[in-house]
Amino acid sequence: MTTRLIVGPFNRVEGDLEVKLDIRDGRVTQAQVVSPLYRGFERILASKPPLDALVYAPRICGICSVSQSVAAAKSLAAAMGLSMPANGELAVNLIHATENVADHLTHFYLFFMPDFAREVYRNESWHEDALDRFTAMQGTAARDMLPARAQFMHVLGLLAGKWPHTLTVQPGGSTRSVSAGETARLAAILAAFRAFLERHLFGDKLERIAGLSSAQELSAWAAEKPATGGDFRRFLHYAQSLDLPSLGPSAGHFMSFGSYQEGGSWMFQPGVFAEGETRPLDPGLIAEDLSHAWYAAPDGPQAPFTGETRPDADRQDAYSWCKAPRLGGRVMEVGALARQLVDGHPMIRDLVSASGGNVYTRVVARVTEIALVVMAMERWAADLVPEQPFIVHGRMPDEAEGIGLTEAARGSLGHWLRVEKGRIANYQIIAPTTWNFSPRDETGVPGALEQALAGAPVRAGETEPVAVQHIVRSFDPCLVCTVH
Amino acid sequence: MSAPRPDRAAPVRLFWIQSGGCGGCSLSLLGAEAPDLVTVLEAANIEVLWHPSLSVSSGASVIGMMERIRDGEEPLDILCLEGSVMRGPNGTGRFHMMAGTGKPVMAWIEALAKKARYVIAVGSCAAFGGITAAGSNEPEACGLAYDGRKPGGLLGPEFRSGAGLPVINVAGCPIHPGWLTETLHQISSGRFSQKDIDEWERPLSYTTHLVHHGCARNEFYEFKASAERLCDLGCMMENLGCKGTQARADCNMRSWNGAGSCLDGNYPCINCTAPGFEEPGHGFTETPKISGIPVGLPTDMPKAWFVALASLSKAATPKRLKENAVADHFRRPPVDKQKKS
């Protein structure tokens, strides 16, 4: 017999979420992922002065605020024909990386790990340690992590004025130049954060984590110390005992828009990863399908430059405010795992060739990326040249268009801007979780999370299946972005 | 009026709902420092019954708690709303349904607000409608007790919470963590009353001040040495839309993220603690002027005085300020004339 279970409100995700599950014989047979909020930013932006997008767009999201600024600034820069001076790129990379790393940390400590302190795991050998360490709002981990995170955010106090919702990030660079003394302050903030990561998260040097190049090396590293030797080891231990690699399988195609540009090259390459290799990305193949979303729409998928957002709460067959973006008609998974697969991280590729994309590999990729990005931040801070400019200025033509593609912590983010008569004529946004949590498309193909939930185990009597909790949170969803 | 001081042994129970917003006020709150958020809530004797980002429980157990509060079976001391109330389309609230309940979130907010001793609007969206209400406000977004500048909102202008207070509007986009944690602490210690709020029911603890107070650009302001581009060090009032001399907040008296403020980030104050900030009627980084004089004058300053003082101080601007005002880093330091070169 098939039973229907509705899970929500779903907390420790950013924003609102409801998941409808059909369950048979202790397994999810199919899932519907519902984004229950509509806000209408694309409609707000229409007819505004183009540069005002820098005020509105970050306010789409309080957790990916800088990513929204970066995407907006890039679309404006493309329309204005501007490129940033070296300092501008470095400062924007530092601002963006601080948000992304803080998001990874917030996700790991506050959103994802508290599920291991749940009562359902009381018979696991590690449960007492998990309770002590990760109980929501009370565990020792949050007490260690919150002050370290807040101090790390001083990078943004210094470079961006505040977080979230800065106006420092501009099409031509950063408004905030940095003095020689301030570069020293940046280096000190980063050193303090590195010390936190090495002591609490990894129990080891960042270089060791960054240097792991295979699944076997990761296992050997984990075995070097007891399972309580750092919170990453704790996770690896829980993952093994609960067989997390079996949960939440990926559909198979991964996409990254590329992140952290420096002198024309990327730190993490853009592309599409499938069947063991990365192919180039063609953003022209992106289209949004509205067949199962509460929007009035013309027939067929719409390209973002000409896309529309017209809410229709009564639409037949629709069940979400989330549109269904596809690349060449295919479902894409985005996020840290996709980013590292596309970029060719050897350990992440090795792990995925063994067990695929799943709850386990999504979290390993995210935590590994913390080490990689913080080390890059140290280099960028050292490369700032205080006497040189951080920004160039330009003029917006009366008629122009531009695409701004970047990577938020949780995946690929794109802004498509068209300017007519000096005003915004159309502004379309496709957020990371729009990709991951999309509803079905017109051919009936479910979105990435909907596919990952099929087959999830449900224990007897569970009303909020713990496996479903792990799978949903492994994507690090941001629903407020999704329902912009 | 003042509320009785609650028994320290009984924690003050707080329930947090999010609706039409970005979650940024919660994220800003996570950056609370000296002490951190967990410690500061403990110090204020606040028990968080539920917060969407921080609590472990979800689904049925949360809905059960909301039902018990609604039915008067469980007491609620403080209700926090983050994000706008979403009334659309056509007043149905269907733009935001409470997951798992089949009911609009606005109905839940109203039900819980009736039971709470204190109701706090966290951020400008919950207070006035905020950024979600920009443009044609298709989502029919409003605040708890205001629809933009118009009294009313979801709960109506006459609304008083159990403790006899109107909705407390901790406005800002986002809030500074201290604005909320200090208000919570004052409430929990029974020391928050009508005299602690301003004309928009914002805590006076931070709206007694203007953003202008403590601005590091004050010397440029005094001499009307103005920035011309976003990145220049001069005063941003004349050309770049800065509303710091009118905006009510202590942004330059306490640091944001340990070091900054919008002004320190080299971009203007957009008056985000005020109702209607989302639609300034001009580009956010441009100053509207009439015959060369900025339309928005400093708070409480007569126009004739401003014009007279501005022209006088412009004539007296030291070279150091003139040069630095239009530079992206300090070119000319102050010089001590006592030191012979």
HADDOCK unambig.tbl for C-alpha pairs under 7 A between the chains (distance, minus, plus):
assign (segid A and resid 6 and name CA) (segid B and resid 100 and name CA) 6.17 0.50 0.50
assign (segid A and resid 7 and name CA) (segid B and resid 59 and name CA) 5.62 0.50 0.50
assign (segid A and resid 7 and name CA) (segid B and resid 100 and name CA) 6.35 0.50 0.50
assign (segid A and resid 8 and name CA) (segid B and resid 58 and name CA) 6.49 0.50 0.50
assign (segid A and resid 8 and name CA) (segid B and resid 59 and name CA) 4.28 0.50 0.50
assign (segid A and resid 8 and name CA) (segid B and resid 99 and name CA) 4.95 0.50 0.50
assign (segid A and resid 8 and name CA) (segid B and resid 100 and name CA) 4.84 0.50 0.50
assign (segid A and resid 9 and name CA) (segid B and resid 58 and name CA) 5.87 0.50 0.50
assign (segid A and resid 9 and name CA) (segid B and resid 59 and name CA) 4.89 0.50 0.50
assign (segid A and resid 9 and name CA) (segid B and resid 98 and name CA) 6.92 0.50 0.50
assign (segid A and resid 9 and name CA) (segid B and resid 99 and name CA) 4.65 0.50 0.50
assign (segid A and resid 9 and name CA) (segid B and resid 100 and name CA) 5.98 0.50 0.50
assign (segid A and resid 10 and name CA) (segid B and resid 58 and name CA) 5.46 0.50 0.50
assign (segid A and resid 10 and name CA) (segid B and resid 59 and name CA) 6.12 0.50 0.50
assign (segid A and resid 11 and name CA) (segid B and resid 52 and name CA) 4.80 0.50 0.50
assign (segid A and resid 11 and name CA) (segid B and resid 53 and name CA) 5.81 0.50 0.50
assign (segid A and resid 11 and name CA) (segid B and resid 58 and name CA) 5.60 0.50 0.50
assign (segid A and resid 12 and name CA) (segid B and resid 52 and name CA) 5.97 0.50 0.50
assign (segid A and resid 12 and name CA) (segid B and resid 53 and name CA) 4.22 0.50 0.50
assign (segid A and resid 12 and name CA) (segid B and resid 54 and name CA) 6.10 0.50 0.50
assign (segid A and resid 13 and name CA) (segid B and resid 53 and name CA) 6.39 0.50 0.50
assign (segid A and resid 14 and name CA) (segid B and resid 53 and name CA) 6.74 0.50 0.50
assign (segid A and resid 15 and name CA) (segid B and resid 23 and name CA) 6.98 0.50 0.50
assign (segid A and resid 17 and name CA) (segid B and resid 99 and name CA) 6.48 0.50 0.50
assign (segid A and resid 18 and name CA) (segid B and resid 99 and name CA) 5.22 0.50 0.50
assign (segid A and resid 18 and name CA) (segid B and resid 100 and name CA) 6.63 0.50 0.50
assign (segid A and resid 36 and name CA) (segid B and resid 96 and name CA) 5.60 0.50 0.50
assign (segid A and resid 36 and name CA) (segid B and resid 97 and name CA) 5.60 0.50 0.50
assign (segid A and resid 36 and name CA) (segid B and resid 99 and name CA) 6.76 0.50 0.50
assign (segid A and resid 37 and name CA) (segid B and resid 95 and name CA) 5.39 0.50 0.50
assign (segid A and resid 37 and name CA) (segid B and resid 96 and name CA) 4.30 0.50 0.50
assign (segid A and resid 37 and name CA) (segid B and resid 97 and name CA) 6.74 0.50 0.50
assign (segid A and resid 38 and name CA) (segid B and resid 95 and name CA) 5.07 0.50 0.50
assign (segid A and resid 38 and name CA) (segid B and resid 96 and name CA) 6.45 0.50 0.50
assign (segid A and resid 39 and name CA) (segid B and resid 20 and name CA) 6.53 0.50 0.50
assign (segid A and resid 39 and name CA) (segid B and resid 132 and name CA) 6.58 0.50 0.50
assign (segid A and resid 39 and name CA) (segid B and resid 139 and name CA) 6.34 0.50 0.50
assign (segid A and resid 44 and name CA) (segid B and resid 134 and name CA) 6.03 0.50 0.50
assign (segid A and resid 44 and name CA) (segid B and resid 135 and name CA) 4.81 0.50 0.50
assign (segid A and resid 49 and name CA) (segid B and resid 283 and name CA) 6.41 0.50 0.50
assign (segid A and resid 52 and name CA) (segid B and resid 283 and name CA) 6.36 0.50 0.50
assign (segid A and resid 52 and name CA) (segid B and resid 284 and name CA) 6.31 0.50 0.50
assign (segid A and resid 59 and name CA) (segid B and resid 22 and name CA) 6.20 0.50 0.50
assign (segid A and resid 60 and name CA) (segid B and resid 22 and name CA) 5.61 0.50 0.50
assign (segid A and resid 61 and name CA) (segid B and resid 22 and name CA) 4.37 0.50 0.50
assign (segid A and resid 61 and name CA) (segid B and resid 23 and name CA) 6.64 0.50 0.50
assign (segid A and resid 61 and name CA) (segid B and resid 24 and name CA) 6.59 0.50 0.50
assign (segid A and resid 62 and name CA) (segid B and resid 22 and name CA) 4.90 0.50 0.50
assign (segid A and resid 62 and name CA) (segid B and resid 23 and name CA) 4.98 0.50 0.50
assign (segid A and resid 62 and name CA) (segid B and resid 24 and name CA) 3.38 0.50 0.50
assign (segid A and resid 62 and name CA) (segid B and resid 27 and name CA) 6.41 0.50 0.50
assign (segid A and resid 63 and name CA) (segid B and resid 24 and name CA) 6.31 0.50 0.50
assign (segid A and resid 63 and name CA) (segid B and resid 27 and name CA) 6.59 0.50 0.50
assign (segid A and resid 110 and name CA) (segid B and resid 54 and name CA) 6.55 0.50 0.50
assign (segid A and resid 114 and name CA) (segid B and resid 56 and name CA) 6.74 0.50 0.50
assign (segid A and resid 136 and name CA) (segid B and resid 54 and name CA) 6.47 0.50 0.50
assign (segid A and resid 136 and name CA) (segid B and resid 55 and name CA) 5.77 0.50 0.50
assign (segid A and resid 136 and name CA) (segid B and resid 56 and name CA) 5.67 0.50 0.50
assign (segid A and resid 137 and name CA) (segid B and resid 38 and name CA) 6.69 0.50 0.50
assign (segid A and resid 137 and name CA) (segid B and resid 54 and name CA) 6.56 0.50 0.50
assign (segid A and resid 137 and name CA) (segid B and resid 55 and name CA) 6.95 0.50 0.50
assign (segid A and resid 146 and name CA) (segid B and resid 36 and name CA) 6.35 0.50 0.50
assign (segid A and resid 147 and name CA) (segid B and resid 33 and name CA) 6.76 0.50 0.50
assign (segid A and resid 147 and name CA) (segid B and resid 36 and name CA) 5.73 0.50 0.50
assign (segid A and resid 150 and name CA) (segid B and resid 31 and name CA) 4.69 0.50 0.50
assign (segid A and resid 150 and name CA) (segid B and resid 32 and name CA) 6.87 0.50 0.50
assign (segid A and resid 150 and name CA) (segid B and resid 33 and name CA) 6.56 0.50 0.50
assign (segid A and resid 153 and name CA) (segid B and resid 257 and name CA) 5.82 0.50 0.50
assign (segid A and resid 154 and name CA) (segid B and resid 257 and name CA) 4.98 0.50 0.50
assign (segid A and resid 154 and name CA) (segid B and resid 258 and name CA) 5.14 0.50 0.50
assign (segid A and resid 154 and name CA) (segid B and resid 259 and name CA) 6.10 0.50 0.50
assign (segid A and resid 156 and name CA) (segid B and resid 257 and name CA) 6.68 0.50 0.50
assign (segid A and resid 157 and name CA) (segid B and resid 256 and name CA) 5.83 0.50 0.50
assign (segid A and resid 157 and name CA) (segid B and resid 257 and name CA) 4.54 0.50 0.50
assign (segid A and resid 157 and name CA) (segid B and resid 258 and name CA) 5.88 0.50 0.50
assign (segid A and resid 157 and name CA) (segid B and resid 259 and name CA) 4.62 0.50 0.50
assign (segid A and resid 157 and name CA) (segid B and resid 260 and name CA) 4.34 0.50 0.50
assign (segid A and resid 158 and name CA) (segid B and resid 259 and name CA) 5.39 0.50 0.50
assign (segid A and resid 158 and name CA) (segid B and resid 260 and name CA) 5.64 0.50 0.50
assign (segid A and resid 159 and name CA) (segid B and resid 265 and name CA) 6.53 0.50 0.50
assign (segid A and resid 160 and name CA) (segid B and resid 265 and name CA) 5.19 0.50 0.50
assign (segid A and resid 161 and name CA) (segid B and resid 260 and name CA) 4.48 0.50 0.50
assign (segid A and resid 161 and name CA) (segid B and resid 261 and name CA) 4.51 0.50 0.50
assign (segid A and resid 161 and name CA) (segid B and resid 262 and name CA) 4.80 0.50 0.50
assign (segid A and resid 161 and name CA) (segid B and resid 264 and name CA) 5.53 0.50 0.50
assign (segid A and resid 161 and name CA) (segid B and resid 265 and name CA) 3.87 0.50 0.50
assign (segid A and resid 162 and name CA) (segid B and resid 256 and name CA) 5.46 0.50 0.50
assign (segid A and resid 162 and name CA) (segid B and resid 257 and name CA) 5.94 0.50 0.50
assign (segid A and resid 162 and name CA) (segid B and resid 260 and name CA) 5.97 0.50 0.50
assign (segid A and resid 162 and name CA) (segid B and resid 261 and name CA) 5.76 0.50 0.50
assign (segid A and resid 162 and name CA) (segid B and resid 262 and name CA) 6.49 0.50 0.50
assign (segid A and resid 163 and name CA) (segid B and resid 28 and name CA) 6.85 0.50 0.50
assign (segid A and resid 164 and name CA) (segid B and resid 24 and name CA) 6.31 0.50 0.50
assign (segid A and resid 164 and name CA) (segid B and resid 28 and name CA) 6.64 0.50 0.50
assign (segid A and resid 164 and name CA) (segid B and resid 174 and name CA) 6.96 0.50 0.50
assign (segid A and resid 167 and name CA) (segid B and resid 267 and name CA) 6.17 0.50 0.50
assign (segid A and resid 168 and name CA) (segid B and resid 265 and name CA) 6.14 0.50 0.50
assign (segid A and resid 168 and name CA) (segid B and resid 266 and name CA) 6.96 0.50 0.50
assign (segid A and resid 168 and name CA) (segid B and resid 267 and name CA) 6.58 0.50 0.50
assign (segid A and resid 175 and name CA) (segid B and resid 230 and name CA) 5.71 0.50 0.50
assign (segid A and resid 175 and name CA) (segid B and resid 231 and name CA) 4.23 0.50 0.50
assign (segid A and resid 175 and name CA) (segid B and resid 265 and name CA) 6.98 0.50 0.50
assign (segid A and resid 175 and name CA) (segid B and resid 266 and name CA) 5.69 0.50 0.50
assign (segid A and resid 176 and name CA) (segid B and resid 231 and name CA) 5.99 0.50 0.50
assign (segid A and resid 176 and name CA) (segid B and resid 265 and name CA) 5.54 0.50 0.50
assign (segid A and resid 176 and name CA) (segid B and resid 266 and name CA) 5.65 0.50 0.50
assign (segid A and resid 177 and name CA) (segid B and resid 328 and name CA) 6.38 0.50 0.50
assign (segid A and resid 177 and name CA) (segid B and resid 329 and name CA) 6.51 0.50 0.50
assign (segid A and resid 464 and name CA) (segid B and resid 59 and name CA) 6.85 0.50 0.50
assign (segid A and resid 480 and name CA) (segid B and resid 22 and name CA) 5.71 0.50 0.50
